[in-house]
Amino acid sequence: MIYVENSQEKKVQKSKPVIMLVIDTLMDPPLKEAIKNNRAPAFKFFMEKGMYFPDVVSPFPTMSVNVDTTILTGTYCNEHHLPGLVWFNKEENRLINYGSHIRELWKLGLSRSLEDILFHMNGHHISSKVKTIHEELEDKGKDSASINALVYRGNTSHIYKLPKLLRWFTSIQTDRSTLGAKLFTYGSIKKISPSKRYQRLWQKFGFNNSFSVEELTYLIHKDQLPPFTIVYFPELDQSVHKHGRMDVKGIEKVDQHLQDILNIYDSWEDALQHNVWLVVGDNGQAWIDSNRQVALIDLRKILGSYRIMKLRKGVQPKDQIVLAVNERMSYIYTLDTDALPIHKLIHALENDKRIDVIAWQEGSFIKVKSGEEKGELHFRDGGELYDKYNQTWFMEGNYRLLDITVDGNQIHYGDYPDALSRISSSLKSHDGNFIIVSAKPGYEFIGEGSPTHVGGASHGGLHRQDSLVPLIVTGTDSKPAHLRMIDLKEWILSLIS
């Protein structure tokens, strides 16, 4: 804590500002390798001066928009209702895509897709029944800042300034508002500093690490840091997609940005005296086989005997299936449960050994099968079994399907951290008749226009490679109740008095 003098010369205790640096796809193994080889001095400094937790559990699916919403709301997607990067909105009878690949956005309609990304995701798709950290703080009269975060909902109205290129190629109306944190940056279309650097088309209109650093350092220089600031660093994700899980060079580049932040203080120690720093990944990535024919699970071929919705046409009267591909995880919807019941979808998929989890809801139970393990696992919440997160469950069937062991009445998770709660959350995240599938490490799903990462890495899945990320905490001795993203919100709010 730091102390400031009031007008009566009495000492008043004041919380240090909390700065949360969310680094897309930061993982423990390459981070430790980078530090071991003296290629990440800033990360090393934070770790040596604070606490390090290598295995915080991300929500499922392990896609950034779902993860960010869980961080800010303290809920899984069964409560916040943002199911993933790609999902089917039954009420509007259309596929929603927040940015998997430009091919898919173009086919779905670029204007509509950008409307979803810029306005509907934060404005309508995240449940109004949950509150973000920004909303809770503003309700208490405290400001917060969101810098380049994909999810940012707050109580303050902001006007986007769309680039000319977007106005030329889309029909999006200008001068429309969105509700965000009190201090709000969203690339070049909504920024805090007057700088014009790092915002060109080839720099993704400001959605890059350099711009994130510039916006944060502007607030620090101007002594305008609010009680809570979240800063998103997007670039490591693409580097790992291309170069694989052990991409140390990508870590090194992020570290240089962290050094730039620390260097604006009189000393790095001074930075810790003034702030609480939380450095965290959002999701991991699993390795992908270098053989394209092996690596890619083409759902159009597996389900080719049924009529699958075409992206450009949208749902047509004779369509039977909608595919919502989230890299290593997919939602697969049946549009006609009479002609194509759920069990037919399962039967078509259960013989592919690359698929390690197939799950669906049936009555009060959630059921699980696998392409590589025989039998079924059935579970529901409530029961005599309990896990490390104080959640209670009833389970029957083949526990090996989710690499679960039971000692007495205690559940122990293996390759699928917090598996029961995370699977349950995705199946209860939105309306529709669907199953979920998750791929083994080495493989990813594709549909029409899906991005591929052959020979690199990918995420979305339930496996620990997708799901575990590190957290570094400096400037406080406090730590979350459990090492899960869902537990961070309550803890962060406790740091802000």
Secondary structure, 3 states (H helix, E strand, C coil): CEEEECCCCCEEEECCCEEEEEECCCCHHHHHHHHHCCCCHHHHHHHHHCEEEEEEECCCCCCHHHHHHHHHHCCCHHHHCCCCCEEEECCCCEEEECCCCHHHHHHHCHHHHHHHHHHHHHHHHCCCCCCCHHHHHHHCCCCEEEECCCCCEEEEEEECCCCHHHHHHCCCCCCCEEEECCEEECHHHCCCCCCCCCCCHHHHHHCCHHHHHHHHHHHHHCCCCCCEEEEEECHHHHHHHHHCCCCHHHHHHHHHHHHHHHCCCCCHHHHHHHCEEEEEECCCCEEECCCHHHHEEEHHHHCCCCCECECCCECCCCCCEEEEEECCEEEEEECCCCCCCHHHHHHHHCCCCCEEEEEEEECCEEEEECCCCCCCEEEEEEEEEECCCCCEEEEEECHHHHCEEEECCEEEECCCCCHHHHHHHHHCCCCCCEEEEEECCECEEECCCCCCCCCCEECCCCCHHHHEEEEEEECCCCCCCCCEHHHHHHHHHHHCC
